[in-house]
Amino acid sequence: MASYLQVEGLTKSFGDLVLFRNISFGIAEGQRIGLIAKNGSGKTTLLNILAGKESYDAGNISFRRDLRIAYLEQDPQYPAELTVIQACFQSGNEITDLIARYEQVINSTDQNGLDAILQQMDILQAWDYEHRAKQILAQLKITNFDQKIGELSGGQLKRVALANVLITEPDLIILDEPTNHLDLDMVEWLEGYLQRSRLSLLMVTHDRYFLDRVCTEIMEIDQQQIYQYKGNYSYYLEKREERVNAQNAETDRANNLLRKELEWMRRQPQARGTKAKSRIDAFYELEKKAQQQRDAGNVQLQMKGSYIGNKIFEAQHVYKAFGDIKILEDFNYVFARYEKLGIVGNNGTGKSTFVKMLMGEVQPDKGCFDIGETVRFGYYSQDGLEFDDQMKVLDVVQNIAEVIDLGNGSKLTASQFLQHFLFPPEKQHSFVYKLSGGERRRLYLCTVLIKNPNFLVLDEPTNDLDIVTLNVLEEYLQQFRGCVIVVSHDRYFMDKVVDHLLAFSGNAQIKDFPGNYSDYREWKEIQDSLAREAEQAKPKDTKPVEEKKQQPTEKKKLSYKEKKEFEELDALIPRLEEEKAAIEAALSSGALSTEELLAKSQRISELIAEIDEKTMRWMELSEYF
């Protein structure tokens, strides 16, 4: 494989904070690498360095000549006054720069260099750039090319930026959290696109299904070093555990040796100057190794649970619309004690609006949410908490609580609590503005949980959190003795946390589904397949009948056997229709188990085929009456 990129001895620090030291790695043609690290370890910084947007302290980075690179930033920005199609010409890639030079030359009196530009535009197919841009945008469900950037939602803006990356057909794509703000359909579209393409890829994402299905290698930044694993995310988990266990064993051995060395160092302290310098140096090296921390840096979230009564909330005949866009229409729901509900659906179907109505931030047009008296909400919003950047991390927590009660007589100071959230003492006394995006999210999560809620409402909690934090948050939510509502596009997270789903389809269409996201996706694929089959069957069923009606022929008389068949069909078809209606009602009830759901879905497919066949035969025989 041809080498695209080689990094040697790269070091980057911000003041006293060293992100990585003397790291080396390469990216070759066809490699699809996922980059994993805890928040604040330098993932985004490394991507910015490779994209030429940030400097580094030491090392060397070399690219293959004429390598085409595209970079999707975590939070892309465009001037608000540009239209969508204009933004596609503002990305600063090789083709857009060439088009800009072409327009500059043809609009000037000096035509020197025009021939070379025209030749280069032919080579790069720059004449088709706008057409390709519209094609990709349409695939990403952006069809209003004249809409202003300032009018776009976060998800739409991310799709425009993603289109800008894909249009140029680069050799190497660098993606920083590509699934953030994308709805599930778009995440799965991008997943399929990258699986089918031959692009080389370096990507940071918290979406573990995405990592597992798209990436063939995992690269981890851990304690300022790079570790590489030749396999997908599942393989990485296995091999990382082996590595950590091996390092723990090495640390244990170092601790045992250290005790002996410590005795030697303390022996006859007045003669220390005569000890072998090499042995003294070896002692300090051994001491450093023994002090290395080799745990996973787990976030401890076990908190004292507060009492919650039987009445949680009831949605009573709730209506909500924005103009012609319906969100809820005569919606009724009784939330059960200890229920863990996931909310899924495409962007714009009303998921966040539903949560904001529950929290009282948005009022329904009609109806109400009746909240139980014992409910204490902990609300983690998509917008996040606005911190004072000049405050210290410790002060943010102390403003909420000086001491946190863990139950059973155990208490933690604010500083101790923050250490459980991977904020060591030196980080606690840092200013908020020095935190990475993921660290700010982790601090925000901390401020929600220390208030001891019994009903957690989490709107897109996975965005910007590292996988270590997500793992522990998932474990915490599984054991949480309270109620949970999660709005998320993270399929892995939803599968591990929720008991059932509310699926928002738009136009106030909401389905209560009994199962996790993977169960729902499997059911939805079956329904979509049945709908396609029914649609394809319609012309085949009606056309022959119409043709027969158009061709006047002499009616023949039915035989006794055919008359008997016709009578049987006349009685059978309504029974089949009744069975089909009963199964459809059961499928919509939300009360079926996964096994029952699959069995009834298979039966309804057989019924539709049988009804079509019997109806076709009935129509043929009816022609002769």
Secondary structure, DSSP 8 states (H G I E B T S, - for coil): --EEEEEEEEEEEETTEEEEEEEEEEEETT-EEEEE--TTSSHHHHHHHHTTSS--SEEEEEE-TT--EEEE-SS----TTSBHHHHTT-S--HHHHHHHHHHHHHTSS--TTHHHHHHHHHHHTGGGHHHHHHHHHHHTT---TTSBGGG--HHHHHHHHHHHHHHT--SEEEEESTTTT--HHHHHHHHHHHHHS--EEEEE-S-HHHHHHH-SEEEEEETTEEEEESS-HHHHHHHHHHHHHHHHHHHHHHHHHHHHHHHHHHSSGGGGGGS-HHHHHHHHHHHHHHT---S--------------S--EEEEEEEEEETTEEEEEEEEEEE-TT-EEEEEE-TTSSHHHHHHHHTTSS--SEEEEEE-TT--EEEE-SS-----TTSBHHHHHHTT-SEEEEETTEEEEHHHHHHHTT--HHHHTSBGGGS-HHHHHHHHHHHHHTT--SEEEEESTTTT--HHHHHHHHHHHHH-SSEEEEE-S-HHHHHHH-SEEEEEEETTEEEEESS-HHHHHHHHHHHHHHHHHHHHHHHHHHHHHHHHHHS--------HHHHHHHHHHHHHHHHHHHHHHHHHHHHHHS---HHHHHHHHHHHHHHHHHHHHHHHHHHHHHTT-
